[in-house]
């Protein structure tokens, strides 16, 4: 998700073509932790390399839960996926990353890169001069700059012809890069060497809070660990008179940003980089750092662009700024480096460092990080299952607890873009990097059990944003300001879900007022609901006025239901009725003749069916596809569905599945339609959006809008099909390998889906306080609810479960026969035991009656 808006799908074609070329380099299933059979602690089951190849977009480096710092290797891939398992060299180790977002996320982190070097000093990475890398970057820019007509021409090409065209464009760009390299005095027939180093996965190790790798070009072992706001490096050097450690301040930041670095003395360096959203230079954000070495360096210098300045201790500019320090070392000598960061000031970075790492005991910090993660992981205990399933489970817990990011310093200070002021919290952290369009679905509901105190803190952060900027964040909030990237109004979902579960450590009336304002009052484009006036007046978003109109309408319907449930709980009956009515807006886009949610124009007419490939209609401030093709995803901003097609978004009425069944006519018709989704062709018309390996028919598990869909058979009396599909998804789409995720992990959402599903249930509609039952993965799984829930535990037992025995035969809850295909939040929060008898064939009589189905809005609408 979070893709660059104009030509993302065209670039995906180029991206997947490139990925195919490196596929042969991957040794699938390579695990980098200890042998699982010898694991004595849960951290030993975590494999941070899962998701670092193909679509997962995770990173393997060291971090703490919700930490400000993620100290991880970068090996040349752009932006958030700075590490790619297929790459054969490492550029260095930077201190901030995102986890699992799309390759075209509209923000850059990867701040403050450090790299140890032996021999000739280089102050640039080869990726800046390598013809292949330069050609790829230039091609991306070239695709971005296509006119609407050129985009349309590319989209309408057959897939093979499109790939051939992109290959030719890439060849052109590579030749241009070689020509420019020759003009600069380099031999374009020979690889250009920068400060990067080759490495081998056989000499690479990652575990929670720790990362290590041998840098082959320099015979240096690099190790790193972290605290919340500081990174700790340990470099073991060979004997050399020519050792260096470089600090590349401008690494992986949008070009043209201001940077500054200063060498204070022979042990300390400080500086900052002004980062911002890509293509949005109006709201910069400084990342400050303070670095300290355990050994005095013999000499030092800085660089600015191509100019290397030996003995010059300060440098600034907007094009490649950094510093280097020089050492003579004996064989096996270790140089330690501590780096604190802050988004407030250099003094803040220094205070963060001195508070969190006051000494030079690397192993102590590493062990503390391991213990912190182990404590978190121990909230879920399992018996049975394979070693691979345990690895997938605990790695998923690890990934789900990385973000949102702590943004406040140790003294509570943080910078707000909402009012351009430095604020200070009252004893609690302030968080940023909410990826709400993804994480409202399962990651935040999971946190109500694993991290309820922190969930309360995050809702207080939302309210701070409301106080400072006048709005709750809608769907994402990277780097502490509003972003117009995805769709929906999902802080509302997070607050409503938390409130209904009893998490209420915040100003509830203020929260409700903020939610209501988002739903009722239009505002600035970046911080208010898209097309809100159309939605209120027409009951839907018109395709000829608003981008991705069908998806936006459906998501607003759900968010309004969340608001209605909150209003009902607070005794606001008028609002409850009004928002409940708006929660039925999805009905306005259901085309009974097609059995799909179809784009509708402002005059009330359906968008015409396609009898040929769609064209792009461009009006003032808007462009859209001219006709409706149910299998067409297309390219934003012209598309009618968000990262999906009509088949995938049909089911996005999580709050009222019974209402959708009613529209389709019967439970049987509903199940037939679901069957078709999973068994129909996986092909798309138009440019390929989702890779085949993420699909089961038109079900695309690699993207969030369908994450609840496998559970929907429960609502229509065929729960054994839910059991079959959830088992299939867990088995096929989650592997204990670098390519083990079939889609972007998206800040923990993909992982949270697996955790809930392994438990045996899933939150189809957060704020409903019920969970649809799927099929449990382990013989026994116990959720430790912690002090917030009075020390209670909830256990799921699956008797006889195995690879073949995944069908539920019967169930009991706390010793009583249980036929419902859902459990409630109270069932979990009160503690207890849910027991399933499992078998190899479906029990077509368990959970089939209407009263056994999970509830929907249509069951109790007033």
HELIX and SHEET records of a PDB file:
HELIX    1   1 UNK A    8  UNK A   22  1                                  15    
HELIX    2   2 UNK A   23  UNK A   25  5                                   3    
HELIX    3   3 UNK A   36  UNK A   38  5                                   3    
HELIX    4   4 UNK A   42  UNK A   45  5                                   4    
HELIX    5   5 UNK A  126  UNK A  128  5                                   3    
HELIX    6   6 UNK A  131  UNK A  144  1                                  14    
HELIX    7   7 UNK A  148  UNK A  155  1                                   8    
HELIX    8   8 UNK A  159  UNK A  183  1                                  25    
HELIX    9   9 UNK A  201  UNK A  203  5                                   3    
HELIX   10  10 UNK A  346  UNK A  356  1                                  11    
HELIX   11  11 UNK A  362  UNK A  377  1                                  16    
HELIX   12  12 UNK A  387  UNK A  400  1                                  14    
HELIX   13  13 UNK A  436  UNK A  439  1                                   4    
HELIX   14  14 UNK A  443  UNK A  450  1                                   8    
HELIX   15  15 UNK A  452  UNK A  469  1                                  18    
HELIX   16  16 UNK A  478  UNK A  480  5                                   3    
HELIX   17  17 UNK A  491  UNK A  500  1                                  10    
HELIX   18  18 UNK A  508  UNK A  520  1                                  13    
HELIX   19  19 UNK A  525  UNK A  527  5                                   3    
HELIX   20  20 UNK A  532  UNK A  538  1                                   7    
HELIX   21  21 UNK A  549  UNK A  569  1                                  21    
HELIX   22  22 UNK A  573  UNK A  582  1                                  10    
HELIX   23  23 UNK A  585  UNK A  589  5                                   5    
HELIX   24  24 UNK A  646  UNK A  649  1                                   4    
HELIX   25  25 UNK A  657  UNK A  664  1                                   8    
HELIX   26  26 UNK A  667  UNK A  679  1                                  13    
HELIX   27  27 UNK A  692  UNK A  694  5                                   3    
HELIX   28  28 UNK A  704  UNK A  706  5                                   3    
HELIX   29  29 UNK A  709  UNK A  716  5                                   8    
HELIX   30  30 UNK A  719  UNK A  733  1                                  15    
HELIX   31  31 UNK A  746  UNK A  748  5                                   3    
HELIX   32  32 UNK A  749  UNK A  759  1                                  11    
HELIX   33  33 UNK A  787  UNK A  789  5                                   3    
HELIX   34  34 UNK A  825  UNK A  829  1                                   5    
HELIX   35  35 UNK A  850  UNK A  852  5                                   3    
HELIX   36  36 UNK A  857  UNK A  860  1                                   4    
SHEET    1   A 3 UNK A  62  UNK A  63  0                                        
SHEET    2   A 3 UNK A  70  UNK A  74 -1                                        
SHEET    3   A 3 UNK A  92  UNK A  94 -1                                        
SHEET    1   B 2 UNK A  89  UNK A  90  0                                        
SHEET    2   B 2 UNK A 197  UNK A 198 -1                                        
SHEET    1   C 5 UNK A 113  UNK A 118  0                                        
SHEET    2   C 5 UNK A 240  UNK A 248 -1                                        
SHEET    3   C 5 UNK A 321  UNK A 329 -1                                        
SHEET    4   C 5 UNK A 299  UNK A 304 -1                                        
SHEET    5   C 5 UNK A 307  UNK A 310 -1                                        
SHEET    1   D 9 UNK A 204  UNK A 207  0                                        
SHEET    2   D 9 UNK A 210  UNK A 215 -1                                        
SHEET    3   D 9 UNK A 220  UNK A 226 -1                                        
SHEET    4   D 9 UNK A 230  UNK A 236 -1                                        
SHEET    5   D 9 UNK A 334  UNK A 342 -1                                        
SHEET    6   D 9 UNK A 280  UNK A 293 -1                                        
SHEET    7   D 9 UNK A 268  UNK A 277 -1                                        
SHEET    8   D 9 UNK A 259  UNK A 263 -1                                        
SHEET    9   D 9 UNK A 314  UNK A 317 -1                                        
SHEET    1   E 6 UNK A 380  UNK A 383  0                                        
SHEET    2   E 6 UNK A 780  UNK A 784 -1                                        
SHEET    3   E 6 UNK A 793  UNK A 799 -1                                        
SHEET    4   E 6 UNK A 832  UNK A 839  1                                        
SHEET    5   E 6 UNK A 807  UNK A 813 -1                                        
SHEET    6   E 6 UNK A 816  UNK A 817 -1                                        
SHEET    1   F 2 UNK A 405  UNK A 406  0                                        
SHEET    2   F 2 UNK A 431  UNK A 432 -1                                        
SHEET    1   G 2 UNK A 413  UNK A 416  0                                        
SHEET    2   G 2 UNK A 421  UNK A 424 -1                                        
SHEET    1   H 2 UNK A 434  UNK A 435  0                                        
SHEET    2   H 2 UNK A 476  UNK A 477 -1                                        
SHEET    1   I 2 UNK A 590  UNK A 591  0                                        
SHEET    2   I 2 UNK A 596  UNK A 597 -1                                        
SHEET    1   J 2 UNK A 616  UNK A 619  0                                        
SHEET    2   J 2 UNK A 622  UNK A 625 -1                                        
SHEET    1   K 2 UNK A 695  UNK A 696  0                                        
SHEET    2   K 2 UNK A 699  UNK A 700 -1                                        
SHEET    1   L 3 UNK A 761  UNK A 762  0                                        
SHEET    2   L 3 UNK A 770  UNK A 773 -1                                        
SHEET    3   L 3 UNK A 822  UNK A 824 -1                                        
END                                                                             
